[in-house]
Amino acid sequence: MAWSSSSSCMVVLLALASSAQLGASDLSPNYYSSTCPNLESIVRGVVAQQRDATIKTIGSTIRLFFHDCFVEGCDGSVLISSTAGNTAERDADDNMSLAPEGFNTVNAVKTAVEAACPGQVSCADILTIAARDAIALSGGPFYPVELGRLDGLSSSASSVTGQLPHPTHTINQLTAIFRAQGLTRSNMVALSAAHTVGEAHCDKFSDRLYGNPADATLNPTYAAFLRSQCPSSGSPNPTVRLDQTTPAQFDNQYYRNLQDGGGLLASDQLLHTDSRTRTDVDAWAASSDDFSRAFVDAITKLGRVGVKSGRQGNIRERKSKKMSWSSLPFVVLFALAVSAQLGASDLAPDYYRDTCPNLETIVRGVVKQKMDANIRAIGSTIRLFFHDCFVEGCDGSVLISSTAGSAAERDADDNKSLAFEGFDTVNAAKAAVEAACPDQVSCADILTIATRDAISLSGAPFYPVELGRLDGLSSSASSVAGQLPRPTHTINQLIAIFRAHGLTTSHMVALSAAHTVGLAHCGTFRDRVYGNPADPTLNPTYAAFLRTKCPADGSSDPMVLMDQSSPATFDNQYFRNLQDGGGLLASDQVLYTDSRTRTNVNALANSTAAFNSAFVDAITKLGRVGVKSGSQGNIRQQCDVFN
């Protein structure tokens, strides 16, 4: 366990001191609700972009937060650059291994936040949110972060000595360092799971490999692997992933590695070999839920260490220079547009700020549970949102159950294939939200958030969702006919359906990427495989594979994954499949074979960033279709029945 630009977070600039006298007990998740309401959405969007650019963003951002809080408290002082007259914390020996990706992430976020909310948000708070998002976006728990820290007024390399855990520390030394920060031994074991992501230089553990004798607690197979990565001479000094099993996932694999003798650092493995900490290691290796709870409790306590308030700190501002709007991340531009002019019927990301402040955290938690239980929850939840918005607008009417006297939307022929898992996810999220905020949040908004979370939790960008929809007052199967795209539709038919909802051809192509997750019944594409002749636009190898899954006589109608390459990941693989003749449905493949849409397909296939930007723009516009307000709707207490 070793924690051992021109952006404003790297240089101390003159700023207005906060008039509020905040301490750790005064931190609040809603601290910026008035002064920077879109703060968390902006931060998460930038962190997601940085993570997509390099996996090193995850571990380096988390480690930066730890190194900041352990030295002089959580005050952003680790971000300060040294000057001719002062060697700052970041240049202390124990901080020299901090990776640039962490600093780059925080500085990029600060720039984006300053564009939206100048002079309002401290670098210390930005680092705290960014660390949480690096954890959550890599599969770890999403938790509310307490905010209101000021930035420290000093940063000195001399203050670092003895404050950070080292790879060679004993349990007693580690316990003492954590206890000095008000953290228990169990908190220490929980926080050590930050080593489930990131990398370490060979010199941090080479003594375990080449000592005489070698470290007996190290798994021999793992030791042999490490020797293949690290030269005995110590030169060069490459890095090795802390967790070889799930290197990009923030999970409890770290503890299972320790049980198998696979802790990379001696201070990691010691947590299992010492009886005082082994019980916690075994408990959290066995239960992801118990680990998540323990980690959130511990990192929340860490975030309260040494918080600056009053005259102890200020808010560092960005340097005075013009900013090019074209250089801002697309999520920032979106947030700024929302704050300047709200969308349909005054939708806003912070609509429930006062009435249900933990709404997004609650929904995201439920969606993650459902996804973990069944991969089908991803595609089915996303598809439910599309089918809702395309018929009578985004009003939750697709969620209504039929009654003896009325066939509802969900039972129309075109909706019969909607999977149970989508309805179950939304209903579970609604129940959880009602328990926290009774009669405050519409089913239409819960479906919108759940869709975004299904997308982002499966690897796509996190984007802010506009909220404030009411639930529709009617749901009829007869209203569905002709409103939804069909697998056999021509490009002209598809364009017309999307255009009817105010969506362009480019929007249509971007939104079609929802078919990068989910499944389709054989009946929706059987003619492509067994027609006479078979569809010539279908890759022959892919067609042969599909024939092994789907009987020619239609005696059964099983389902096939829409994307065989990355079925649980929301990415631009869908477009690369089309380039290779691997679109499952005819209405997918036509996007590539038709020259009017092929340019868009190629552009989105070739650039993840372009795809992310185009998809977020398109699904945000889809979410504004047919929004109900005033007497047009209400808030249902249950999503499947009218009040």
N, C-alpha and C positions, 0 to 999 in steps of 0.2 A: 504494500500500500504506500506508494510514493506520489505525493501530489507535486514530490519535489520537481507614417502617413500624415496626413495633415488633419486628421479628424480631431474633434474637440476632446474626445475621451483620452487622447494621448498627450495633450498639453493642457496646462492649467491656464484658463482664460478668466479675465475679470467677469464676474457674474453677480446678479442680485442674490443676496442671501435670502433664504426662505424665512418668512415671518412666523411660520408655524413651529412650535417647540415640540417636535416629534421625537419619540424614543421608540425602542423596539416594541413596547406595548401599544404604541399608537399606530403601528403599521396596519394597513387595510387593503384588501383586494380592490376596493373601489376608490382608492386615493385620487386617481386621475379621471374619474368618471365625468367631471365637468370640464377640466382643463385639457384633456387629451382623450376623448371617449373612444377613439379607434386605436389606441396605443397597442393593445395586445394583438390585434389583427395585423397591424403594420409589422410588428416585431416578428410574428410567426411567419409571415410571408417572406421576409428577408432571410430568416434562418432556414426556411425550406429551400430557398434558392441556393444559399451557400452550401447546404447539405447535398443538394443535387449536383453541385459542382465538384465536391470532393467529400468522401466519407470521413476524412480527418476533421471536418467541421464538428462532428458530434462530440468526440472525446475531448478535443482541444477546447471547445467552448465550456463544457462541463468542468474541466480541470481548472480553467481560468477562474471560474466562480469559487471553487474550493480554495485556490491559492489566494484569492482576494480576501475571503472571509477569515482565513486562519491568521492573517497578518494585519493587525490594526483594525480588524472588523470588515464587514461588507460595505465598503465605501468607495469602490472603484479605483483605489490607489494603485493596484497592480497594473492598471492600464496606462499610467503616466510614463512618458518617455524621459530618459535621463537628459540632463543638460550639462554644459561645461562645468557648472558649479555644483552639480548634485547627481549622484548615482541613484537612480530610482529603484523601487522594488523589483521591477521586471528584469533588471540586470544583475540582481543578486545571484550568486552561484546556484542556489536551489531553484531558481526560476529560469535559468538559461535554457532549459529544455522545453519551456512552454512554446507550443507551436504557433506559427503566424496565423493559421486559419482561425484560431479563437479570437485573436485581436482583430483580424479582418472582419469577422462576423459582427462583433460588437460595434466597430466603427461604421460599418455599412448600415447597421440598424440605427445608430445615432444620427447619421445623415438623413435617413428616411424620416425618422421621428421629428427631427428639427424642421423638416420641410412642412410637416403637418401641424406641429405644436411647438413653435420656437420658444426656447428658454423655459420649458415646463417640466421636462423629465430628466432625472439624474442618470448619469452613466451607470451608477451602482444599481439602480432599478432596472435599467435596460439589460445589464449583464444577468441579473436575477431572472428576468423573463426569458431571455435567450437561452439560459441554461435549462430552464424548465421545458422550453420548446424543443431543444435538442434531445432531451430525454423522451418527451411525448412523441415527437415525430419519428423516433427510432423504435417505437413500440413500447416504451415505458409508460408509467402512469401519468395521466394529465391531472394536475392539481392546481388549485388557486394559489397564486403567489401574493404574499403580503407586500405592499408597496408603500413608499413614502420616505425612503432613505435619501439623505443628502450625500454628495460627493465629498470625500475627505480633502483636507487642505494641504496634506503633506504626503510624500512618498519617498522612503529611504531604504536603500539596500541593506543598511545595517540593522533595520528592524525585522528582517526576515530570519536571521540566524536563530535556530532552535525552535522555530514556530511550526515547521512543516514535518509531517511524517517522512521517514527515510526507508528505503527498501531493506536496510539491515537492522531496523529497530526491533527490539524485543516487544512482547506484549505489554510489559510494564511501561516501557517508554511510549508506546503508542497510546495506551490508556491515559497516561499522564498528559499527553499533548491534547487529546480530545477533552479530557476533564477540565483542562485549563480554559476551554471555550464553553464550558457548561454542558458538555455532551457526555452521555453515559457510554459504558462499554458496548451496550446493545446498539446505541446510535452509531458507534464506530463501525461495528460489523455491517450494519445496514448501509452506511455511506460508502463502505469499501466496494460495494457493488458497482460504483462508478467505473471500476476496472473491468466491467463487462464490455466496454467499448474503449477505443483508443489504442495507442501503441507505446512501447517502451524501448529505449536504446539498449543494445546488448550489454553495455557496461554496467547496467543496473542489476543484472542477474548472472553475469558470466562466471562469477565465483562459484555459483551453484553448479555450473557445468564442468569447470576445469579445476576446481579445488581438489586437494588431495587429503581425504577422499572427496568425491562429488557429493552434493547434498542428497542424503538418503531419503528425504521426504519427497523428492522429485520423481514423478513417474518415469521409468527408464525409457519408454517409447517416446514420451514427450521430450525427455532430455536429448535423445538422439536427434529428434527433429530440430531442436534448438541449436544443437551443435552444427547442423547443416546450414543454419542461417547466420550463425555468429562465429567468426574466426577466433581461434584460440589466442592469436597475437593481439587481439583488441583493436586491430586496424585493418579495414575501416570499422566504423561503429554504426551499423545499420539499425533500423527499428524493426520490432516484431509485434504483431498484434497481441494484445493482452488476452483476447479470447479468440481462439482459432475456430471455434464451433459456430458461433453466431456473431461475427465481428461487427456487424452493423445494427445489431438488435440490442436494445437495452432491456435485459431480462435477467432471470435468476440462474442462467447457465453458469455464471461466475461461481456460484456456490457448488454446483455439481462438479465443476472443474476441480475445486478444492478437495472434494470428496475423493476424486480420482488421482490426486497428486498432481493436478494440472494448474496450480497457481503459478503465474509467471515469476512474480517477485517473492522473495523469502518472506516479506512482511504480509503477503497475501496468504501463502500456504500455512503460515503460523496460526492463522485464525481457525484452521481445522485441526492442526496437531495439538494445540493447547486446549485443555479440557474446559477452561473458563469461557471460551468463545465457540467451542464446537457445537454446543446445543443450538445456538442461533443459526450457525451455518447449516446444520442439518434441517432445521425447521424451515428455513427459507429456500433451501434446495428442493424441499418437498412441496411447497405451496407458493405459487405465483401471487395469489391474493394476499397471503400473509407477508410476503416480501414487499409487495407494493405498499401496503399499509405502513410497514416499518420504515421503508425508505422515505415515503412522503412525510411522515412524522419527523424523521431525523433531518431531512434537508430543509424543512420548514424551520426547525430549531436553529440549524446552522445559519439560515438567512437572517436571524435576529441578532447575530453576534456583532457587537461593536458598532451598532447603527449610529450614524451621526445625525445630530439635530441642532436646531438653533444656530449659534455662532460656530459650532464645530464643523460646519460644512457649507456647501453651496451647490448650485447646479451649473455644471460646466456647459458653456455654450459653444456652438460651432464657430470656426473662424469666419470673419466677415468676408464673404466672397459670393459671387453669383453662382446659382445652381442651375444647370441645364435640366429643364423638365424632361427632356428625352432620355436623360441618364437615370431617372428614378425607376425603381422596380415597378412592375405593373400593379402589384397589390397596393403600393403606395398611391399611385395615380388613381386607382379605384377608390381608395379610402378618401382621398382629397375630393374627388368628384362627388362622393356621397355627402360629405360634409358641406359642400357648396350648394348642392341641389339634390334633395332626396328623390328617390325613385318613385315608382307608381304608388299612389295613395299615401305618400309620405313615409315610405318604408325607410328604416334606418337600422344599422347594425346594433345600436345601443337602445333599441326600442324598449326592452325589458330591463333596462339598467336599474330602475328603482323597484319594479314590481316582482322581478325574479332574477336577481343579480347572478346567481350561479347556474342559470339555465343551460348555457353551452357546456359547462363542465358535466352537468347531470346527463344530458343527452349523449355526449361523447362517451361517457362511461358505459352507458347501456349499449350503445352501438358496438363498442369494443368487445363487450361480453358476448354479444350475439355473433359477431364475426369470429371470435375465438372458438365459439361452439360449432359454427357451421359456415363454411366458405360461401354458401349460397346467400347468406345475409347481405353480402356486398352487392352483387348484381341485382338482386331482387328489390332491395331498398332503393337503389338508384332508378331502376326501371319504374317503380311505383311513382316516383316524383315526376318522371317524364309523362307517364300516362295520366297523372292528375292534371298537370298544367296544360296538356294538349286538349283536354275536354272541359269546357266551361271555366278554364283558368286554374291557377294554383290556389285552390280553395279547400283541399282535403276531401272533396266529394267522392274520390275514388275509394276512400276508406270505409264508406258507409255500407252496411250490410243490407241486403234485400229483405223485404217484409212480405207477408202474404199478399198484400195489395200492390206492391211496387217492386219491380226489378231494378236494382241499383246499377250504377256504372260498372262496378267490379264484376258483375255477372253478365255483362255484354259479351258477345262472342269474341271480340278482339281483346278482351281482358281476362278470358278464362285461363290463360297461361300465366297470369301473374302469380308468383310463388308465395306460398304461405309465409316464408321467412321475412319478407318485406313487411307484411301486415303485422306480424308478431313483433318485429323490431320497433315499429312506430307505436304500437299499443303499449309495449313495455316502457318505452321512453315517456309516453304520456302519463302512465301510472306513476312513474318516478317523479315527473315534474309536478303532477297534481299533489303528491305528498309534500312537496316543498313549497309550492306556490299555487294553491287551489284557485281554479277559475281565472287564471291570468294569461295562459299561453294557448294559442290556437293549435289545433292539430295540423293545420296547413304550415305553420311555422316550424313545428316539431319535425314534420316530414322534410322540410327544406334543410334544417340543420342536420338531421340524420343522414341525408343524402350527401351533404358536404363532408360529414365525418366518415361515411363509408368510403368516399373517394380519397380523402387525405390519409386515412388510416391504412389504406392499401397502396400508399406510395406516391400519390399525386400531390400537387401543391395544396396547402391549407389556404383558404381564401375567406374573407369576411362575407357573411350572408346578411342580406337586407331582411329586416323583420318588421312585423306589424300587420300581417295578413289576418283577415277574419275567416272563419270557416263558412263555406257555402251552405245555403239553406235547402238545397235540392240535389238529388242524385238519381239520374235516370239512365237505364241501359240504352234507351232510344237516342240519347244525345251523343253516343260514342261513334256511331256509324260514319265513316268517311273522315274522321278526325285524326286517326293515328297512321303513321307510316306502316306499310306492310312489306313483307319480305320479297314480294313479286313486283313492287312498284318500280316504274321507270324513273329516270332522273327528273323528268318533267313533273311527274306526279309528286315526287318527294319535294321538289322545290316549291310547288304550289302549296303543299301542306304547311311547310315551314313559313312561307311568306304570309300565309293567312294569320300567323301569330306574330308578325312583325320581325321575323328572323330571316336573315339573308342566306344566300347559298353558302357563304363561308361559315356562317354559324352552323348550318346544317352539317357540313363536313366535320367541324370541330366536335359537335355534340354526338356525332355518330361514334366517336371514340368510346362512348359508354359501352360499346360492344367489345371492349378489351377485357371486360369481366363478365361473368354470368354464363348461362347455358341456353341452348335452344333445342326444341324438340326436332326430331328427324323430319317430321312432317312439314316443317317450314323450309326445308332445302332438299328434300328427297328427289324432286324433279331434276335438280342440277346434277345429281349423281347417277340416276337411272334413266334419264330421258334418252330419247333416240333421235339425234345423238345426245350425249352428255354435254353439259355446258362447257364450251371450249375455253371460257375464261377461267375455269377452275383448274388449278395446278393438278396434273395427273397423279402425282404421288399423294397429295392431300385427298384427292377424290378416292383413291384406293383405300386410304385410311378410313375415310368416312363410310365406305361400303362395309368395312369390318364392324362398324358400330350400328349401322342402320339396316334392318332387313328390307330386301327389295319389295316384298309383298305388303309391307306396311302392317304386318301382323302384330307388331308392337311399335310403340313410339317413344323410344328412350331419348334421353337428352345428351347433348355433346357440348363440351366446353367451347365457348366462342373463340377463345384464344388458347391454343395448346402450348404456346411458348412461355407465357407468364400469366397463367390463369387467375392468380390471386393478386396481381399487381396492376394498378391503374396507371398505364403508361402509353407511350406512342407506338408500342409494338403493333397495335391494330393497323396502323398505316403501313408499316413495313410488311405486314402480312398481305395487305392489298397489293403492294408492289410485286409480291411473289405469287399472286394468284391464289392467296389463302384467305380471302374473305368468305366467311361461312355462308352468309345469306346473299342472294342475288342483289339485294338492295345495298349491301356493303360493297361488293366487288364492282358494281356499276360506278361507284365514286372514282375508281381508278381508270376504268375503261373509257369513261366519258371525258373528253378533253376539257369540258367546262369545269370539272372539279379535280382533274388529275394534278394540276399545279398546286392546289391546296394540299392534296394528299402528300405529294412529294416534299413540300416545305415542312409539313408537320412530322413526316417520317424522319426527316434529316435533322431536326432540332427539337430537343426536349423543351428548351426555353420557349421557342415559338409555339409549340403545342400547348404548354401550360398557360401561356398568355391568352391564346385564342380560345381555349376551353373555358377558362374562368370568365372571360368576357361574354361568351355565348351562354353559359349556364346562368350567369347573373341576369342577363336579359330574358332568358326563359322564365326565371323566377318572378318576373314582373307581369307576366301574362295574366290577364283576367283577375287581378287581385280584387278581393271584396273588401268593402269598407262601409261604415255607417250602417244603414238599415239593410244592406245587402247580405250581411252575415252576422255571426255571433261567435262565441267561444264554447265549443263543446266540452262537456265534462268527460265524455268517452268518445273516442275517435270513430267508432263504428256505428253509432246511433245518434240521431238528432236529439237535442235537448227537449 
